[in-house]
Amino acid sequence: TCSTCPQYFTLTENDVGDYRTFTKMMPPLRDDANRRAIAEAVADGTINAISSNHAPEDVDGKRLPFPQAAFGIVGLETLLPLSLTLVHEGKMKLPDLLARLTSGPADILRLKAGRLAKGAAADLVIFDTEAPWKILADKLRSKSKNTPYDGFPVMGRVKQTVVDGRCVFTDQAKAEAA
């Protein structure tokens, strides 16, 4: 088994720019050949799980010189839209991507989760694969705003999240427009 996170198939070491600490993570970003290889490995199933690697850091931990800055980026809210880039770019089919995001991680952790099955917990995410939006750090719901994707356009937005049959999130933009 093997897993990765969206930053490793969407960013490269060039995105670090002038040592932008919001791009400091472990392992560090690599070159475009590595980014492409990771994307291909996710698509062909060599990498069978994608996780958020949600590692929030406070502003003070990131506003230090690069060598002293904390490692980590937020990843919960960006996991789905960044992962969907593999589908939108034609690298893989949606059902295969969903398996990497659900049953793949569950299998690694030996959890009876990540699948729609009789008797299983009703854990669901309702989303629109085509909903365009821009990741804006100040709009993230996480207490931490350390994202290298500030201003990054994406497609795919979570509309509702259900955990064990209970609605725990509804996209307020959608609810207010209704």
C-alpha atoms as a printed R data frame, in Angstrom:
    type eleno elety resid chain resno       x      y       z
1   ATOM     1    CA   THR     A     1   0.000  0.000   0.000
2   ATOM     2    CA   CYS     A     2   1.006  3.573  -0.581
3   ATOM     3    CA   SER     A     3  -0.558  7.000  -0.100
4   ATOM     4    CA   THR     A     4   0.063 10.573  -1.140
5   ATOM     5    CA   CYS     A     5  -1.483 14.008  -0.716
6   ATOM     6    CA   PRO     A     6  -2.741 16.476  -3.357
7   ATOM     7    CA   GLN     A     7   0.185 18.856  -2.957
8   ATOM     8    CA   TYR     A     8   2.515 16.205  -4.359
9   ATOM     9    CA   PHE     A     9   0.600 15.895  -7.641
10  ATOM    10    CA   THR     A    10  -0.363 19.579  -7.982
11  ATOM    11    CA   LEU     A    11   2.719 21.549  -6.851
12  ATOM    12    CA   THR     A    12   6.463 21.477  -7.504
13  ATOM    13    CA   GLU     A    13   9.555 22.886  -5.851
14  ATOM    14    CA   ASN     A    14   9.149 25.913  -8.136
15  ATOM    15    CA   ASP     A    15   6.035 26.843  -6.142
16  ATOM    16    CA   VAL     A    16   8.248 27.469  -3.123
17  ATOM    17    CA   GLY     A    17   9.377 30.607  -4.994
18  ATOM    18    CA   ASP     A    18  11.240 32.954  -2.711
19  ATOM    19    CA   TYR     A    19  11.075 30.484   0.172
20  ATOM    20    CA   ARG     A    20   7.337 30.921   0.781
21  ATOM    21    CA   THR     A    21   6.846 29.223   4.137
22  ATOM    22    CA   PHE     A    22   3.249 28.246   3.313
23  ATOM    23    CA   THR     A    23   4.823 25.753   0.890
24  ATOM    24    CA   LYS     A    24   7.088 24.227   3.545
25  ATOM    25    CA   MET     A    25   6.014 20.640   4.125
26  ATOM    26    CA   MET     A    26   7.509 17.219   4.799
27  ATOM    27    CA   PRO     A    27   8.462 15.606   2.568
28  ATOM    28    CA   PRO     A    28   9.361 18.714   0.602
29  ATOM    29    CA   LEU     A    29   8.041 19.441  -2.870
30  ATOM    30    CA   ARG     A    30  10.077 18.021  -5.750
31  ATOM    31    CA   ASP     A    31  10.499 18.723  -9.463
32  ATOM    32    CA   ASP     A    32   7.857 18.413 -12.177
33  ATOM    33    CA   ALA     A    33   9.022 14.919 -13.192
34  ATOM    34    CA   ASN     A    34   8.263 13.708  -9.656
35  ATOM    35    CA   ARG     A    35   4.895 15.501  -9.650
36  ATOM    36    CA   ARG     A    36   3.945 13.804 -12.919
37  ATOM    37    CA   ALA     A    37   5.144 10.406 -11.664
38  ATOM    38    CA   ILE     A    38   3.009 10.714  -8.530
39  ATOM    39    CA   ALA     A    39  -0.040 11.704 -10.604
40  ATOM    40    CA   GLU     A    40   0.527  8.676 -12.870
41  ATOM    41    CA   ALA     A    41   0.958  6.362  -9.867
42  ATOM    42    CA   VAL     A    42  -2.334  7.585  -8.372
43  ATOM    43    CA   ALA     A    43  -4.069  7.108 -11.723
44  ATOM    44    CA   ASP     A    44  -2.759  3.570 -12.310
45  ATOM    45    CA   GLY     A    45  -3.372  2.418  -8.721
46  ATOM    46    CA   THR     A    46   0.259  2.061  -7.647
47  ATOM    47    CA   ILE     A    47  -0.627  4.725  -5.084
48  ATOM    48    CA   ASN     A    48  -3.929  3.477  -3.713
49  ATOM    49    CA   ALA     A    49  -4.815  6.211  -1.214
50  ATOM    50    CA   ILE     A    50  -4.975  9.998  -1.100
51  ATOM    51    CA   SER     A    51  -5.136 11.768   2.257
52  ATOM    52    CA   SER     A    52  -5.449 15.420   3.216
53  ATOM    53    CA   ASN     A    53  -2.266 15.524   5.303
54  ATOM    54    CA   HIS     A    54  -4.077 18.333   7.144
55  ATOM    55    CA   ALA     A    55  -1.271 19.907   9.181
56  ATOM    56    CA   PRO     A    56  -2.427 23.343  10.316
57  ATOM    57    CA   GLU     A    57   0.080 25.748  11.787
58  ATOM    58    CA   ASP     A    58  -0.525 29.107  13.392
59  ATOM    59    CA   VAL     A    59   0.591 32.264  11.613
60  ATOM    60    CA   ASP     A    60   3.522 32.769  13.988
61  ATOM    61    CA   GLY     A    61   4.883 29.321  13.142
62  ATOM    62    CA   LYS     A    62   4.870 30.185   9.440
63  ATOM    63    CA   ARG     A    63   6.079 33.811   9.632
64  ATOM    64    CA   LEU     A    64   9.641 32.830  10.343
65  ATOM    65    CA   PRO     A    65  12.639 32.509   8.038
66  ATOM    66    CA   PHE     A    66  12.179 29.407   5.882
67  ATOM    67    CA   PRO     A    67  14.650 27.162   7.789
68  ATOM    68    CA   GLN     A    68  12.932 27.912  11.126
69  ATOM    69    CA   ALA     A    69   9.324 27.918   9.861
70  ATOM    70    CA   ALA     A    70   7.008 25.083  10.837
71  ATOM    71    CA   PHE     A    71   6.234 22.289   8.384
72  ATOM    72    CA   GLY     A    72   2.662 21.730   7.227
73  ATOM    73    CA   ILE     A    73  -0.302 23.031   5.267
74  ATOM    74    CA   VAL     A    74  -4.066 22.845   5.728
75  ATOM    75    CA   GLY     A    75  -5.684 20.178   3.599
76  ATOM    76    CA   LEU     A    76  -9.234 19.289   4.653
77  ATOM    77    CA   GLU     A    77 -11.122 21.816   2.529
78  ATOM    78    CA   THR     A    78  -8.844 21.454  -0.471
79  ATOM    79    CA   LEU     A    79  -8.567 17.643  -0.583
80  ATOM    80    CA   LEU     A    80 -11.498 17.035  -2.927
81  ATOM    81    CA   PRO     A    81 -11.087 19.884  -5.438
82  ATOM    82    CA   LEU     A    82  -7.322 19.409  -5.733
83  ATOM    83    CA   SER     A    83  -7.738 15.653  -6.165
84  ATOM    84    CA   LEU     A    84 -10.396 16.243  -8.816
85  ATOM    85    CA   THR     A    85  -7.733 17.899 -10.987
86  ATOM    86    CA   LEU     A    86  -6.685 14.355 -11.930
87  ATOM    87    CA   VAL     A    87 -10.200 13.723 -13.277
88  ATOM    88    CA   HIS     A    88 -10.566 17.117 -14.954
89  ATOM    89    CA   GLU     A    89  -7.189 16.654 -16.677
90  ATOM    90    CA   GLY     A    90  -8.302 13.243 -17.990
91  ATOM    91    CA   LYS     A    91  -5.698 11.298 -16.002
92  ATOM    92    CA   MET     A    92  -8.259  9.068 -14.262
93  ATOM    93    CA   LYS     A    93 -11.949  8.284 -13.949
94  ATOM    94    CA   LEU     A    94 -14.047  9.663 -11.088
95  ATOM    95    CA   PRO     A    95 -14.887  6.239  -9.542
96  ATOM    96    CA   ASP     A    96 -11.175  5.399  -9.346
97  ATOM    97    CA   LEU     A    97 -10.381  8.737  -7.705
98  ATOM    98    CA   LEU     A    98 -13.189  8.246  -5.194
99  ATOM    99    CA   ALA     A    99 -11.747  4.837  -4.288
100 ATOM   100    CA   ARG     A   100  -8.355  6.479  -3.591
101 ATOM   101    CA   LEU     A   101 -10.104  8.981  -1.286
102 ATOM   102    CA   THR     A   102 -12.395  6.526   0.532
103 ATOM   103    CA   SER     A   103 -11.842  2.771   0.488
104 ATOM   104    CA   GLY     A   104  -8.093  3.097  -0.180
105 ATOM   105    CA   PRO     A   105  -7.302  4.891   3.095
106 ATOM   106    CA   ALA     A   106  -9.842  2.731   4.980
107 ATOM   107    CA   ASP     A   107  -8.183 -0.447   3.707
108 ATOM   108    CA   ILE     A   108  -4.726  0.757   4.769
109 ATOM   109    CA   LEU     A   109  -6.060  1.455   8.259
110 ATOM   110    CA   ARG     A   110  -8.089 -1.796   8.260
111 ATOM   111    CA   LEU     A   111 -11.319  0.102   8.868
112 ATOM   112    CA   LYS     A   112 -14.751 -1.079   7.821
113 ATOM   113    CA   ALA     A   113 -15.415  2.296   6.245
114 ATOM   114    CA   GLY     A   114 -15.091  4.067   2.943
115 ATOM   115    CA   ARG     A   115 -17.865  2.124   1.227
116 ATOM   116    CA   LEU     A   116 -21.613  2.224   0.796
117 ATOM   117    CA   ALA     A   117 -22.696 -1.098   2.252
118 ATOM   118    CA   LYS     A   118 -25.563 -2.550   4.221
119 ATOM   119    CA   GLY     A   119 -24.885 -2.122   7.918
120 ATOM   120    CA   ALA     A   120 -22.055  0.365   7.358
121 ATOM   121    CA   ALA     A   121 -22.107  3.863   8.821
122 ATOM   122    CA   ALA     A   122 -23.816  6.375   6.553
123 ATOM   123    CA   ASP     A   123 -20.758  8.537   5.861
124 ATOM   124    CA   LEU     A   124 -21.361 10.550   2.694
125 ATOM   125    CA   VAL     A   125 -20.040 13.592   0.895
126 ATOM   126    CA   ILE     A   126 -22.317 15.232  -1.637
127 ATOM   127    CA   PHE     A   127 -20.365 17.328  -4.103
128 ATOM   128    CA   ASP     A   128 -20.494 19.039  -7.471
129 ATOM   129    CA   THR     A   129 -17.528 18.019  -9.645
130 ATOM   130    CA   GLU     A   130 -18.011 21.007 -11.952
131 ATOM   131    CA   ALA     A   131 -18.479 23.833  -9.408
132 ATOM   132    CA   PRO     A   132 -15.713 26.377 -10.058
133 ATOM   133    CA   TRP     A   133 -14.282 28.370  -7.174
134 ATOM   134    CA   LYS     A   134 -11.073 29.957  -6.010
135 ATOM   135    CA   ILE     A   135  -9.260 28.831  -2.872
136 ATOM   136    CA   LEU     A   136  -8.915 31.891  -0.646
137 ATOM   137    CA   ALA     A   137  -6.952 31.481   2.576
138 ATOM   138    CA   ASP     A   138  -9.072 33.979   4.493
139 ATOM   139    CA   LYS     A   139 -12.263 32.074   3.570
140 ATOM   140    CA   LEU     A   140 -11.059 28.663   4.788
141 ATOM   141    CA   ARG     A   141 -13.046 27.359   7.755
142 ATOM   142    CA   SER     A   142  -9.955 25.955   9.447
143 ATOM   143    CA   LYS     A   143  -8.543 28.036  12.295
144 ATOM   144    CA   SER     A   144  -5.271 27.939  10.421
145 ATOM   145    CA   LYS     A   145  -4.917 29.557   7.003
146 ATOM   146    CA   ASN     A   146  -1.530 28.160   5.955
147 ATOM   147    CA   THR     A   147  -2.210 27.134   2.366
148 ATOM   148    CA   PRO     A   148   0.057 27.393  -0.664
149 ATOM   149    CA   TYR     A   149  -3.109 27.472  -2.808
150 ATOM   150    CA   ASP     A   150  -4.322 30.992  -1.955
151 ATOM   151    CA   GLY     A   151  -5.903 32.328  -5.159
152 ATOM   152    CA   PHE     A   152  -5.727 28.916  -6.879
153 ATOM   153    CA   PRO     A   153  -8.740 28.203  -9.150
154 ATOM   154    CA   VAL     A   154 -10.310 24.744  -8.732
155 ATOM   155    CA   MET     A   155 -13.385 22.799  -9.808
156 ATOM   156    CA   GLY     A   156 -15.345 20.662  -7.401
157 ATOM   157    CA   ARG     A   157 -17.084 21.745  -4.239
158 ATOM   158    CA   VAL     A   158 -18.481 19.860  -1.267
159 ATOM   159    CA   LYS     A   159 -22.165 20.665  -0.822
160 ATOM   160    CA   GLN     A   160 -22.978 18.503   2.173
161 ATOM   161    CA   THR     A   161 -21.234 16.084   4.532
162 ATOM   162    CA   VAL     A   162 -23.043 13.337   6.438
163 ATOM   163    CA   VAL     A   163 -21.268 11.384   9.197
164 ATOM   164    CA   ASP     A   164 -22.970  8.307  10.620
165 ATOM   165    CA   GLY     A   165 -26.277  9.491   9.173
166 ATOM   166    CA   ARG     A   166 -26.049 12.994  10.667
167 ATOM   167    CA   CYS     A   167 -25.530 16.108   8.524
168 ATOM   168    CA   VAL     A   168 -22.415 17.846   9.860
169 ATOM   169    CA   PHE     A   169 -21.856 20.355   7.048
170 ATOM   170    CA   THR     A   170 -23.956 22.171   4.470
171 ATOM   171    CA   ASP     A   171 -22.392 24.630   2.034
172 ATOM   172    CA   GLN     A   172 -23.829 27.955   3.206
173 ATOM   173    CA   ALA     A   173 -23.312 29.655  -0.169
174 ATOM   174    CA   LYS     A   174 -25.676 27.085  -1.700
175 ATOM   175    CA   ALA     A   175 -28.175 27.333   1.173
176 ATOM   176    CA   GLU     A   176 -28.266 31.149   1.014
177 ATOM   177    CA   ALA     A   177 -28.827 31.120  -2.757
178 ATOM   178    CA   ALA     A   178 -31.840 28.771  -2.447
